[in-house]
Amino acid sequence: MAKVVRNTLIYTLGNILPQAVAFILLPIYTKYLPPVEYGIVNSMLVIQALLAILFSFALDRSIIRLYWDYKSEQDRKAFLGTISIAIVFISILFFFSALLFSKILQRVFPDISFYPYYFYTLIITFSFNLSLLSKNFYRLKNQASKYFFISAFELLLTTGFILWFIIAKDEMGLGVIKGKMIAFLVLTPVYLMIIFGHINLKFDFKMFKSALFFTLPIIPTLFAAWMLGQSDKIFIADFLTLDDVGIYSLSRRIAGLISLVAGAFMLAYHPMYFELANSEDQVKARLKLYKYNNIFILSIILISFILVFFSKEIIILFLNERYHNSYEYVPWLVVAVLIGSVSSTIIGASFQQSKKMKQDMYIGIMSAILTVILYYFLIRSYGLNGMIFSTVLSTLIIFIFAYFYALKKCYFIQFNWKQISSFVMVLIGLYAVFAIFIDVEPIVGIILKSLTVVCLITGVSILWGKEFKNFIQG
């Protein structure tokens, strides 16, 4: 387990670093980008997320799970080559299809012109898929340090170009998109070198068919996840304004720090999870997974609480006043991200291990339909508050459906609900005390809350320090 912890820390650093830098640069972004421009940037991220599904057909999701089905190194390289060739071919096909049907694609955000915004986003998505593929190969071989290096280099180049265009060239939202595009184009040869170093350049139709059979049920699930995670901005732009998209997107960016921590854990944990789940000694394997899952849930809850606890002071002190009201939405969005992270990390692994991808797809589709319905009616009546409520409710519904199905039909490890619920109640109590009874200046608030967090972590270490220590040592 020590290797998982080490790799988790490296993956966490590699995944959090871009968001941490983006978070540190938020004062600059909010100074140079009015909410409407920030709204445009995040609208294009919505398009990128949609295109990423189409460009890859989710074939990258098959790598970690199916690679180990092949026993010889030659077959494994052939499998990686097959997936790589398929993704590149599909990406090219959908790239030109998007150009051909540009007017239809532009209907997603009709107030934003296709050239240059959508066009640059198409180029970014194509290169991003190559980046994801190359980093998946490092993840597959447990080469976390190389994964971190390429992620850090990506970050350095992207940030440099973005800052140049928004500060020196004063291109605002377009500068962010252009800077990202140029950085990915510069790195594309690097991605191709990494890919060619891990594959045999051959296409095996049987391997492709096996991967496609595995991933096809995932595609509707990814679209459902996109509806849950990205379509909110489409509804805001349609019923409200791009300014509101900017405010809401800033709140989601802050809340999204939680998913990065969870995602980093998942990158290191899932390969080990599948290894334990397929081991012969299931008593020992289930006991290990029970402990690991519980530690992860308690840790991610604590991190979520700390983020929510300080969000108001951080936003008021460091961000432009045009964005100050975004702190009202952060706590609820963090709750949604927290629930979704636990669901995708632990319950998602249960579905994959049991190969219940179709069932996962059905749950995702039903939840997405319900989410769209909630968005449509609540945002019309309650604006951004209605959107926030819809986001939390839909995420909770996904979790409940997935949890109870996995409990009955999948390889599933129970949660320690007694320990988790008691911890959550303590954190809610602490938050309520400050929210209701303590109204002080931001600097004073940070000091008081910092002391509270120190006491909280001390208490956690006394109660569960041994469990955390055993988890780290493995």
C-alpha positions, 0 to 999 in steps of 0.5 A: 500500500505504501506504493499506492500512497506514494503514487497517489501523492505524485498523481495528486501533485500532478493533477492538483498543480494545474488547479492550484496554479489556476487558483493562485492565478485567479486574482489575475484572471478575475482582474483581466477577465470580466465575468462574461469573458470568464463565462466564454472560457468555461463555455468552451470547456463545456464543448471540449468535454463533449468533444472529448467523448466523441473524439475518443469513443471512451476507448482510453477507458479500456486501457487500465482494465483490459491491458492485463487480460493479455499475457504476453508483452507483444500482445499488450503492445499490440493492444495499446497500438490498436487503441492508439490508432483507433483513437487517432482515426476517430478523432480525425473523423469527428474533427472534420465532422464538427467543421462540416456541421459547425452551425449545429455545434454552435447552437450549444452556445449561440452567442459565441462565434464558431471562429475562432472560439469553437475552432480553437477548442476542436484543436485543443481537444484533439491534442488533449486526447493524445495527452491523455493517452500518453499519460495513461501509458505512464499510469499503466506502468506505475510510472507516476514520476513521468506522469507528473513530469509531463503534466508539469511541463504541460502546465508550465507551457500552457500557463505561460502562453495564457498569461502572455495573451491575456496580460501582454496582448489583452485578448481576455477570454480568447487569449486563454483559449488561444494560449492553451491551443498553442501549448498543446500544439507544441506538445503534440510531438512529445505525446506522439513520441511517448505513445510510439515508445509504448506500442506496436504500430499495428491494428488488431480488429479482434482487440479493437472489438473487445475494447469497443464492446467494453467501452460502448456502454460507457459512452452513454454514461459519459454523456450522462456525466457530461449532462450532469457536470457540464450542461448546467452552464448551457442552461445558465447561458440560455436562461440567464447570462454569460456573466452568470456562467462566469460567476457559477463557473468560478464557484465550480472551479473552487469546488472542483479541487475536491474532485482532483484529490479524489481523482488522483487517489483513483489513478493510483488506487484502481489498478490495486483495487482490481488486483485485490478484487481478483486475488484468491484470498478474498477475506484478506482482500475485502478487509484491506479494501474496507479499510482503504475505502473508509480512510479515503472517504474520511479524508475527502470529507475532511478536505471538503470541509476545510475548503468550504470553511475558508471559501468565503474569506479566500474569495473576498480577500483575493478575488476581484469584487465582481466575483465576491458573491460566488462564495454563496454557491461554493459550499453546496457545489462542494457537497455535490463534488464530494458525493460524485467523487466517492461514487466514481472512485469506489462505486465506479470501481465496483461496477467495472470489476463486475463488468456491469457497464450497461447497468451503470449506463442506465443509471447514468442516463436516468439521472441525466434525464432527471437532472435536465428536467430539474435544471429546466424548471428550477433555473427558470424560477430560482436562477442560480440557486435553483441550479445549485439545488438541482446539481446537489439533488441529481448527484445524490440520486446517482449515488443512491441508485449506484450504491444500492445496485452495487450492494446487491449485484456487484463486487462491493465493499460496505461503507462504515456508515456509523463512523462517516455519519458521526464525523459529518455531523461534527463538521456540520456543527462546526460550520454552523457555529461560524456561519450563524454566530461568528461574523468577523473581518476576513483576516480574523475569520481565517485566524479563528478558523485556522485554530479550529482546523488545527484542533479538529485535525488533532482530534482526528489524529487521536481517534483515527491516527493508527488507522491512517498510519496503517493505511500509509504503511500498507 
